[in-house]
């Protein structure tokens, strides 16, 4: 078992997750068994209760864990399923230690960062390797080198390197080469300081990946190598590319996978097979026809809040050689007077997930616009719930129908809190989370898209379609085409007399992968292409 630790320097949001996923893809394509994990330095136990503006998207694993959005990249790039053990936070570390201390497991000793916290971190570093026979485990350490919060993780990784040796532990540091527009110069000084900060913590990076807007001259690479004690062939440039899906090719061109395999004394004979990946990227680059998808949500200022949805659209578009232009529409800004103008030119309307009252009216208006204008519509989670509300208000004539999440006293609670949620007071990790089966009704749009009687999709919600109103809905034309059989919960609704109108209670975006695009997004994009006449 070999361990690769990826750290970041100079600034945050450099793309450690993309680099980790791309490296893992290269190694996987060579036939190695690879997995990835993310360690986050914040004190929240998980990101489930964080505002999207704080953290971006919350990615849900099949076993019901609310995790960092980078796990989405891991799954999309490698075609794997991550679990609750693939994402660890400082909150989880301290929670486990405090529970042991309260149980008296430390035998009266003073509990300290070293050795107790670092020992728990090391245990989590190696946990996946104990569960599955991986060849390599890639660990992304969140934050930026120099942050106080990250120090215990770097110290634990240093200790693991000391205990296992350099043939089993490798450090890869991602840094930024600054480009000064005024002087048109690339500057390496921030990178030098970043590496020295890492060295002060007792860690010498083995590989340096330099994120740069322009190619690095050979002389500059040699200078970086000399001043950081990194071998010249291990100073890798990562020039900005149009799409994240080109990063594996870029790192392959730089022979990053070969550098790492030689360092671990592993065979480099087999070339990575990226033929299917290359076909997808070529489809993206050569796309001629254009469709515009209006993504209606309440967090559209931060595109990362809908990262998996955006990437799922990209997966579908690459295999259809269609360019997707996402129109980011803030639901709180939609009114009866401007909805036509705001959604003008959209060939498909996707109403995104979310929580709370803000922007709800705008989502309902967007759904009504799609239904009446016969524009392809796709509603996810809250988007599906508001499709039910819109139908109840404007087709059934129940003007005050709504969700009890928004209006607790509505006389027509067509969307209501699930019974098992009523007695819960804790917010963290208590929603309906993870993968559940769904039976598909034959002859429906859902059946045509999935082509199977039972599917499994991931959930993250507390409210559901109220079965007391299902019969009236279906009689008026909004049918339930997918249901959770154990509790007879509505999972999919659709309008048969519409070119494409479907809402799902689950989150299909979490299961879309580069080499296996999700059928709902594929079908939605096909409908948008037909509507556009492209």
N, C-alpha and C positions, 0 to 999 in steps of 0.2 A: 504494500500500500504506500502510495506517494501522496504528499500533501503540497498544494500550491496555495500560497497566501497572496492576495492582491490588495495592495494598499494604494491610497491616492494622496497626491500632494498638490500644493500651490493653491488650488481652489476646489470647491465641491462641484458636483454635477459634471464631472469630466467624462463619465461614461464607463465606470468600472464594471457595471453590470453587463454592458454590451461587449466589452473586452473579454470578460470572464466567459460569457456565453459563446462568443466567437472562437476563443481558444478551445473551449470544451467541444465545440462543433468540429474543429479540425482534428482533435485527438480522437473523437468518436468516429469520424470518417476514416480514420486509420485502423479502426477495429478495437480501440481500447474502451474499456468500461469506465465511464466518467460520470460524475455527478457534481452538482454545485450547491453551495449553501451561502447564506447571507447572515452576517452578524452585525446588528445595529446597536449603536451606543446609547440610544435614548432609554429613559427609565419606564416608559410605558411597557406593559407586558406584551402588547401587540398593537398594531396601528388601527384596530377596529373602532376605537372611539375618537380617533383624530379627525379633525376637520380636513376635507380634501385640500383646502388652501394651505394647510400645514404640511401635508405629506403626499399629496397626489392620490392616485388610485390605491384602494385596498384590494389586493389579489387574494382570492379564496381558493384554497387547495381542495382536492376531492375529499379529504378527511375532515374538512370543516375548519381549517385554521385560517384566520385573517392575517395576512402576511404582507411583506414589502412588495412593491410593484416589480422589483427586479426578478422575483421568482416567475413572473409572467414571461420575461425574456428567456429565462432558463428553459421553461417548458416549450415556448415557441421555437427556440433554436434547436433544442435537442430532441423534441418529440417525446419527452418524459413526463411523468406525473410526480410533482413534488409533494411533500407532506409537511405536517406541523414541525417536524424535526429539521427541516431545511432552512428555517428562519428563526434566529435566536436574538433576543434583545437583552439589554442589561437588566430590564425589569424581570425577565424570566430567570436570569442568573441569580439576582438578589432574592427573588421570591423563593427559589429552591433552597438557597442558603439559610434564609430566615426560618423557613419551615423546618429545616433540620435542626437549627439552633433551638427552636421552641420545643422540639421533640427530644432534646438532650443528646443528640447524636455526636456533638463535638466534645462530650465528656468534660465539660467545664472549662475548656480552653477559650482563650480570647479569640474571637472570630475576626480575621483580618483580610485585607485585600490579597496579600501574599502570606500564606499559600492558599487560603480557602477560596477566594474568588478566582484566582488564576487556575487553581486545580479544577474548579467547576467548568471554567471556560475550556480548558484542555479536554475535559470529558466530553463536552458538547462538540468540540472540534472533531473528535474521533468517533462519535456516536454512529454516524451514517456508515462508516467503514466497518463497524461491528455488526451492522444489520444486513449489509449486502457485500458481495465480493467485488468491490470496485478496484480498478487499477489506479485511478487517480481521483482525489477529492479536491476540488477547487473551492477555496473559501474567500469570499469577498468581505473585507472588513470595512464597514460603513464609516462615514466621516472623513476627515482630512488629517494627515499626519501633523501632529502638534496640538490637536484638540485634547483637552484634559480627559474628556469622556472616553477617548479611544485608547488611552495608555494601558489599561489592564489587558486589552485584547492583544496589543503589540507585545506586551511582556509575556503573555501566555504563549503566543506564537514563537517568541524567542526561546522560551523554555522548551517547547516541543522540538524546535530545531536542535537544541543542545542535547536533548534526550534521544532523538532518533537519528541525528546526523545529517550531513549535507546531501547524502544520496537519497534521502526520503523526504526532505523538506526544502522547498524552494520559495524565495520571495520575489514577487513581481511588483514593481512600483510604477504606477501610472502618474505621469506628471504633465505639466503644461509648458510648452515653449511659447513665450510671449512674443507677439509681433507688434512692433511699434509702427503705426501707420505714418506718423510724421516723418520718421527717418527711414522707413522701409527696411527695418532691421529685425532679425530674430534675436531674442535675448535668452540666454541660458541661465542667468544668475538665479532666478526663482527656483529653477530645477535643482541647482547646486545646493541652495539652502534647504530645499525640501528633503533631499537625500541626507544632508548632514543632520537634520532633525531626526530622521529615521535612524541614522547611525548613533546618535546620542542616546537613543532608546535601546541600543545594543543590537540593532538589526542592520545587516549589510544586504542591500538588494542584489539579487543575482541577475535580474533582467530589468531593464528600464524601457518603458514604453512612453514615447514622447508624443503627446497630442500636439499637433501643429497645423496651422492654416496653410503652410507652404512647405515643400520638401526641404529636408535638412542637408546642407552640403557635407561632404565627407569630412572636411576639416572640423566642422562643428561637432559631428558625431565623435570624432577622435578626441576633441577637447572635453566633451561630456564624459566620455569613458575615463579619461585620465583623471578628471577631478572628482569622480564619484566611485572609483575603484570597480567599475563594471566593465567586463570584457567588451571589446569593440563590437563583436558580432552580436552582443546581447543588448546593444543600444538600438532599439527598434523605433522607427518613425510610424506614426499613425496620422496620416494626412486626412483632413476633413473630406468626407465623401457625401454624395447626394442622399444616400439612404443607408440606414444601419445594416441592411442586409448585404451590403458590399464589404463590410468590415472583415468577415472571414477571408475573403479573397486578398484583401490588403495585407492582413497579418500572415497569410500563407506566402505572399510574394516576399515578405520580409523574413521568411523562414523561422517565424517564432516557434512553431511546433517542433521543428528540428532542433533548435537551440535547447528547448526544454527537454526533449527526449534524450539528447546526447548528455545533457547535464545529469539526468537520472540513469544514464547507461541503459536506456531502453531502445529496442530496434526501430530504425527509421526506414526500413526497406519499403513498406507498403505506402504508396501515394494516397492521400486522402481522396475519397470518391465524393466529389461535390457536384456531380453532373445534374442531379435533380434540382439542387439549390441554384445552380447556374441557370437552368431553364426558367426558374421562377424569376430571378433577377433580370434576365433578358426580356421576359414578358413585361416587367415593370418599365424597363428602359425603352422598349420598342412600342409601347402602347400608343395607338393613334386616336382612338375614339375617347371622348371625354364625357363623364357624367358628374353631376353635382349632387352631393348628398347633404341635406340640411341636418346637422346634428343639434337637436334642441335640448339644452340642459341649463342648469343653474350655476355651473362652475366653469363655463366655457373660457373664462379669462385664463385659466390654468389648464392647458390641453392635457397635461399628465393625469388629470382627474378622470379622463376617459381613454387612457392609454391602450388598454386591451381592445376597446371598441375600434379605435383608429387602426390598430394593427390588424384586427380581423378583417376590416374593409380592405386593407392593403393586401392581405393574403388572397382574398377573393379576386382582387383586381389584377394581381400578377399572373394568375392562371387564366384569366380571361383577356389578358392584354388590353386592359381598360384603365385609363387614367382616372383616378377619383379625386375630385376637388371637394374638400369638406368645407361647407359653409357653417361656421360656428355661430349659432343663433342663441342668444341669451333669452331663456324663457320668461324671465321677469320683465323683459322689455316688450314682449308681445301684447298687443291690445286688439280689440275687435276692429279698430280703424286701420292698424298698420300691418296686420298679419299677412294680408295679401302681398304687400310690398316687401316685407321682410323675407318671405318664402318664395319670392319670385325667382324663377330660373332653376328651382330645385327639381331634380328628376326623381328624388326619393327623400322621404322624411323619416328620420330616426329619432324617436323620443327616448332620451337616456334615463338611466336609473337616478335615484336620489332619495332624499328624506326631507320632510318638513314642508311647510306651507308656501315658502317663498318660491315664486315662479310657477305655481301650480296652474293658475288660470292660463298662462301662456302655453303650457303643455296641452291643456284641453283644447285651446284654440287651434294649435298646430295639428292636432289629431282630427278635429272637425274639418279643417281645411283639406287634409289628405283624404278623408272619407268622401267629402262632397265633390272634390275635384278629381277623384280617382287617381291620385298620385300614390305610388307604392309607399306603404307605411310599415314600419317595424318598431314595435314598442318593447322595451326591455325593463322588467321588474316594475318600477313605478310607472314607466311608460305604458306597460300593459294595464296596470290598475287604472290609469287615467283614461285609457281607451274604453274600459268598462264604464267609468263614470260618464264620459262624454256620450256614450251610446244610451245610457240610462236617462241622461238629461234631455238629449235632443231627438232621440228616436222613440223611446218609451214615454217621453213627456214628463218624466219625474224631475222637474227643474231643480229641486233641492237635494237630489241624490248626490252622495259623495262618499269619500272614505272617512272612517271615524278617526284616522290619523290626523286629518285636516279639520273636520267638523265633527266632534264627538257626539253632538246631539242631532245629527241629520236624521230625518224621518225615514230615509231610504239608504241604510248603510250597505250599499252594494259591495263595498270593500270594507272588511272588518278585521280586527285583531284576532289572530289565531287563538283558540281556547287555551292552549298550553302556555301562551305568552302572558296571560292575564295576571298571574300571581307573581311574575318576575319583577324584581326591583333593580337588580344589577344590570348594567348596560353592556359591559365587556364580555364578548363571546357567548351571548345568550340568544342571539337570533337563530332562525332556522338556517343552519350553515352546512355547506358541504354537498356531496353528490347524493341524489335521490333518483329512483326510477320513475319513468313516466310512460304510460301506455298511450299509443297513438291511434286515433280513430281512422279506420280505412276510408279511402276516398276523399280525404281532406288535403289541403295544401301542405299541412305538416307531414302527412304520410308521403306525399309526392317528394318532399324535400329530403326527408330522413330515409325513406325506403326501408323501414324496419318497424316492427310492432312495438318494441320497447327500447327506450333510450335512457341514458343517465346524464343528468346535467347538474351543475352546481348552483346552490341557492345562497341568498343573503337577504333575508327579509323577515318581517314580523306580521305583515298583513296579507290577507288572501281574499279572493273572490268569495262573497257570502253565498253559500249554496241555497239559501232561502230565495234568492233572486235568479238562480241559474235558469230555471224553467222559463220564466218570463223573457229573459235575455235570448234564449235559444228560439223561442217562439217568434221573436221579432227579427231573428236573423243572425245574431252574434253567437256562433256555436263554440262549444268547448271541444277542441280537437285533441287535447292531451290532458291526462289526469294522473295524479298520484294514487294508485289503486288502494293502498293500505288505509288512507283516510279520505279518499274520494275528493281530493283537492284539485281545483282547476289549475292546470299548468300552462295551457296554451289556449288562446281564443283567436278566432279569425272570422272574417266576413267572406262567405263564398261568392257573393255577387260583386266582388271588387277585384281589380287586376292583381293586387298583392296587398293584403291587409292582415297582419298577424302580430299578436302580442304574446310575449312569454314571461312567466313569473320568474324564471331562472336567469342565469347569466351565461349565455352561450359563448360570449367573447372570451371567457376564461379557458375554453377548450380549443380555440382556433390555433393552428400551428402552421408554420411556413409550408411544410410539405403535406399538410392535411388540413386545408381550409374548412371552416365550419359550414355545413350545408345551408343554414339559415342565412348567413351572410352571402354565400354564393347565390342563393335564390333571390335575395333582396337586390343584389347588384344586377343580376340578369333582368329582373323586372324593371329596374331603373334604366338599363340600357334600352329595353323595349320602349319604355315611356319616352325616352329622349330621341328615339328613332335613330340611334347611333349605329 
